[in-house]
């Protein structure tokens, strides 16, 4: 049966991106995601629930906050670090490349008894240097001191260059070389302003990978992207192809300005590409919990998890789905008019009735609700549907059917 089904869909996409050693994910919802102007910082219990869902989805690490943001942030970070001690997912935190920013992490590790990765960041582009009146040699010094402090204190560190995608190659080389020599175990390439195209993403990640190889260093390469140009997701996939081994994203793409790469859509695409085989049946719950927690509703036409994703009132489309369902072939029903099979994500096809519906829509709708779908009932519902400029509600359909 599987061989027969393989012949039903010719796939022009080809094989998925290679991810030697397995791709990892870093969830930035509870740090970078909360920098969105439209969100609210969730209560601790909502953050805990989200961390558990991240763990169930196979996400390896989560940024749980910015210790330098204040006492509430540090309180939540400590609580989440404690919560994650019994989970597979591990915590990291964002700090400027200042020892004073990193010192609280030493205290958090001491009080919780759990390791915390430090993500030490500094702006790298010339435009940022001009705006801040930074001297590049001083930037190198700060970077070295911050990472050396982490190394002395036994803290795993990732060195993050903000705005890497607009930085000069030789300065990128100098910054990463300094951090790696100081003991950083990971480095992160950032498209902080959403400037990059897929081609640019491949170029900068390939360059950084070359720097790592030249140094003979065993460090991981992260990619952190924003979607100011609407390219966050495709750039993240391009970064994976170019050699990034851990990908950053947020639930529903929440984040500063127009947001970050969407973690949910990233997981969906890598699952469909065959790069990962994570159980994503609770991915919709992750989206809903995140949406409620940060107070950001997502639109009805949001891919996969929006209300309209697997719903149709169009007669031709619905007819094909219904024919498959009547044959008892849910595999076929979930793919005949869907590029994303809903069953992989705990969802299903929904047939509605509206102005573009046919008789099969109405018949199926009524039968599914245990109602008589005789000729007269179907005709009454269709007549109402054709003069209504939207999908009918359940009450409207059932009332019309009863006459």
ABEGO torsion letter per residue (X at the ends): XAAAAAAABBBAAEBBBBBBGEBBBBBAAABAAAABAABBBBBAAAAAAAAAAAAAAGBABBBAEBAAAEAAAAAAAAAAAAAAAABABBBBBBBBBBAAAAAAAAAAAAAAGBBBBBBBBBBABAAAAAAAGBBAAAAAAAAAAAAAAAAAAGBBBBBBBBGAAABBAAAAAAAAAAAAAAGBABBBBBBAAGABBAAAAAAAAAAAAAAAAAAGBBBBBBBBBBAAAGAAAAAAAAAAAAGBABBBBBBGGBEBEAEBBBAAAAAAAAAAAGABABBAAAAAAAAAAAAAAAGBBBBAABBGABAAAABBABAAAAAAAAAAAAAGBAAAAAAAABABBAAAAGBBBBBBBBAABBAAAAAAAAAAAGBBBBAAAAAAAAAAAAABABBBBAAAAAAAAAX
